[in-house]
């Protein structure tokens, strides 16, 4: 297994942006792009390869194939799938993209691949579990991008409201990467200080109404971006690269990725986005303390996804 080799499946807006960001990370020496449209994969790879000459470290970027490139790769990033359209929820995509994954994941595993799969396509929590069931890999090696980007949006908006550097804020959006997500306000801190206390010290009235408004902006961010430009790609490319980097560098970084639950928080038989430890061991779910209200929202979010999963033929 070559941990310096990444295969990106899907040469659309998200896949190409992700390959570009991975190239710029300076950690990998081979990035192969696979797409059902071979010319699209070749065009994106060639464009990125031309820019790689200016990167800090030499990296080979090219259009690849399952047969030649997947087996030795340390990481496969799946961005392929039907794109979310204006007015369409992430869960609306589930059946279309599950069928797409039923061809992609077996093709990955038929090569003898034994690395890490990072799922990015939506609905990411559902497709993370679909990938786990179809691949047969240990659950630690299946990681969804989860609510890392949602949490980044949350931190960005908080930094604007509190007029403080975003790097000082710790905050998570949890549950489904979608409409049943929720903000874990009980754990939001600014340089270790509870957010309500910090806001008060800054003379800011962080009311329940303001908190709800911030969350609604987070929840609706993707819809707003899609309505205005047709797709989201840069934020998720940064998110995906950060996850792959955490695996590669054995960083033991905690991030709200989508991982398969095995009894944590009383949940099993699904993947959901909660804080997890990421290292060379893969993704290790954690069970942290939350308020009763937050746990109730987590169970409701899980139930939303279980209802969808029960309609899929994954056996």
N, C-alpha and C positions, 0 to 999 in steps of 0.2 A: 504494500500500500504506500502510495506516494502522497504524504500529507501536504506537499507543496503543489498538488494538482487539484484543481476544482473543475467540475463539469457543471455548466449551467444549461438546464433544459428549458427551452423557451427563449426565442430571440425577439420577443415583443418589447414594448417600452420598459417593462420592469426587468426582464432578463438582460437586455442590452445595457441598461443603466447599472445593473448589479455587476455585470462582467467588467464594465468600465471602472466601477469603484473598487472591485477586487484587484484589478490591475494596478490601481494607484496605491493600494495598501502596502506594497513592497514586501509582502510575505510569501507570495506564490510565484512559481516559475512557469506553470502551464495553466492556461484557462481555455477549455474547450467549450464551444457553444453548439448545442444540438437543437434543431427545430425541424418540424415536419416539412417546412418550406426551406429546402437546402440553400437556395439562393439568398434568402433572407438571412440565414445563419452566416453564410459566407460574406455577405455585405457588411453585416454588423461586426463580424470578427476582423475583417480587413480594415474597417474604419478605426477600430480600437487599436489594432496592431500598429497602424501608422503612428498613432499617438504614443504607443508604448516606448518608442525610441526616446521620448523625452521624460520617461518615468525615472524614478530614482534607482530602480533595479531592473535588469533585463527580465522580460517575461514573454513567453510565447503565447499569443492569442490566435485561435484558429477555429474554423468550423469542424466539428468532430462527428463521431458516430458512437452508437452504443457498443458495437462490436470492438472497436479499436481503442476506445478511451475510458469507458466506465469502470472496468474491472480494477485497474490500478489506481484510480482516483481515491483520494482521501475523503473528498466531499462531493456530493451531488446536491445541487440547489434546484428545486423544481419551481419554476415560475410559470410554466405552461398552463394554459386553461382559457376558458372563455372569459373575456373581460367584463367587468361590471359596467352596466349601461346606466345612463341617467334615469333615476326613478326606481332602479332595481336594488334590492338589498343584497348583502353578501350571501344570505341563506337562499335567496332565489337562484343562485348559481349552482347549488349543491349537486343536483342530479346531472347537469351537463358536465361539470368538472369531475364528478366521481367516475363517470364513464370514460373520460379522458385519462384519468389516473389508472383505470383498469387496464389500459394499454401501456402506459408509461412505466408504472412500478414493476410489473412482471418483466418488462424488457430490461430494466436496471438489474434485477436480481438474476436473470438468466445469464448474465455475464460473469457471475461469481463475485459481484461487488460485496465488500464487507466493511465499508467505511461509514460515514455519517450522512444521513439525508436531512437536508434543511428544506422544509416546506414553506412556500411563500404564497402560492395561489390561494384564492378565496373560494369558499369560506375556510380560512386556514385551520381553525380548530377541528372542524369536521374532516378536512382532508389530511390533517396530521394523523388522526385516528384511522382513516381509510388507508393511509400509507403503512401504518403499523400493522394493520390486519393483512394487507396484501403482500407486504415484504417478508414477513417472518423474522425480521431483525429484532434484536432486543430493544425494548422500549427506550432505553437510554440513548440509542443511536438515531432516534427519530425526533427531530426538533422542529416545531413550527415557529414562525416569526411572531406569533401571538400578539400581545398588546404592547410590545416594545415601542412601536411607533405611536400608538395611542398615548402611551405614557410620556413619550417625548413631546407630543403636542400639548399634553397636560402641563408639563414642566415649562414649556415655552410660554403658554398663556399665564401661568402663575408668575413667571418672572416678569412679564409685562405688567401685570396687575400690582405686584408687590415692589416693582422697580428694584429688582435684585438680580445679580448674575445667575443664570440658569444652572451653572455648575454647583451652586450652593444648595440647590433644592433636591430633595429626594421625594418622589411621588410616583404612585402606580395607578394605572387603570387596569382592572382585573376582570376575569370572567371571559365571555365570548369576545373575540375581536369583531364587534358588531353592536347591534342595537340593544342587547341585553347586558352590555358591559356596565361596570360601575366604578366610581372613584373610591379608593380606600383612604378617606379623609383622616381616619384615626392614626394613620402612619405617615402622613405628610409632614415633613420637617424642612426647616431652612437652617443649614449648618447645625443640625442636631436639635434645634429648637422647634417645638410644635408650631405648626403654621399659624394657628389662631393667636398664640402668644407673640410670634414675630410680627404678624400684621398689626396687632395692637401697639407694639413698640414703634412701628412705622407710622402710626396714626391712621391706619387703614381699617375700615369697618368691613370685615370679611363676613358678611351676612349669609344666611342660608340661601337667600335669593341669589346673591352674587355667586356663591358656590355652585348652585344649580345651573346658572347661566354659563359659567366656565365649563362645566361638564358637558352641557349641550353643545357648546362650540367644539369641544373635543369629539364628541360622538358624531357630529354632522360635518366634520372637517373633510372627510373623504368625499362625501356627497357634494360639498361646495366646490372642491377642486375638480371633481369629475364634471360637474355642470359647467365649469369655466374653461377647462382645458382638455376634457375628454378622458383623462387618466391621471392616476397618481403613480409616480415612478422614482423621484429622487429620494424622498424620505424613506421609502421602503428599501431602496438600494443601500442607503446608509445603514439601516437597521439590519439587513441581511448580512452585510459585510461585518458588522460588529459581532454578530452571533458566530459567524465562521471564524473570525479572529479569536474569539474567546475559546472556541474548541481547539484551534491550532496552537495557541500560546499556553494552553493549560492554565488559564487565568483564575479559575475558581470564582468567576464573576457571577453575581446574582442578577438575573434579569427575568422579567415577566413573560417568558416564552410559553408556547403551547406544548404541553407534555402529557403523556398518557398517565392518567390517575390509577393508582392501585391501592385505594383505601384512604388516601389523604383527604382530609375534610369530609370523610364519609362518602367519597365519590369513586366510582370505578366504571369501566366500560365506556370511557370517552377520553378525549384530550381537551384540556381547557387551559387558559392562560393564567398562571399564578407564578409567584417568584420561585425560581429554581436555580440550582448551582450548575454552572457550565464549566467543564474541564475536559481533559482528554478521556475521562470516563464517559463523557457524553453529558446528558442532562439528568440531574438528580432532583426529583421533586422535594420540596420542603413543606412542612406544615407549620405555619406561623400563626400567631394569635391575631384575631380580628374581632370587631364588635359583633354582637348578635345580629344587628341590622345588616352588616356587611356580609356575614355568613348566610343570612337569609337571601340576600341578593345573589350570592354565589350559587346557592342551590337552585334558585329560580333560573339563572343563566344556564346552569348545567341541564336543567329539565328541558329548557328550550332546545338545546342541542341533542339531548337524548331522544326527544320526539322525532327529530329529523333523522338521526342515526337508525332508529328502529324501522324506518321506511326503506332503508338501503339494504341491498343484498350483499353482505360482506362475508358470508360463510362459504 
